[in-house]
Amino acid sequence: MLALNQKLNSYFDTFFTEAVEGGTLPEREKVVAILTSATLLNDQATLKNAVLTAKQLGFTKEEIGQITAIAIAVNAQKLRDQVEVKVESKPSSTCCQ
C-alpha cells in the first residue's frame, strides 16, 4: 500500500537503504540483526540472503544456527509468558466432606 504514495515510498526506500547499508555497525553485526529479524518474521527470502551473506562474511553454520536459536528461544519465552495460566490456590472447602 505504501507504493501507492510515491513520495512516502521514496522516503521509505531511503530509510531502508540507510538503515541496512549505512550506519555505524560493521557488516557482521548487521547480518546478525538481519538474521534475527528474518527469523522472527519468518521471511524466507530475507533469511536465505542473510545466510548467504553471513557465510561470505565467515560465519560458520554453527554460529548461524546459534543466532537463529537465540531469536527463536527469546520469542518462544515471550509467547510462553503470554499464554501462561496463573492458577491461584484457594482454600478447599470442608463443608461437604
C-alpha positions, 0 to 999 in steps of 0.5 A: 500500500505504501507504493501507492504514495510515491513520495512516502515510498521514496522516503521509505526506500531511503530509510531502508537503504540507510538503515541496512547499508549505512550506519555505524555497525560493521557488516557482521553485526548487521547480518546478525540483526538481519538474521534475527529479524528474518527469523522472527518474521519468518521471511524466507527470502530475507533469511536465505540472503542473510545466510548467504551473506553471513557465510561470505562474511565467515560465519560458520553454520554453527554460529548461524544456527546459534543466532537463529536459536537465540531469536527463536528461544527469546520469542518462544519465552515471550509467547510462553509468558503470554499464554501462561495460566496463573492458577491461584490456590484457594482454600478447599472447602470442608463443608461437604466432606 
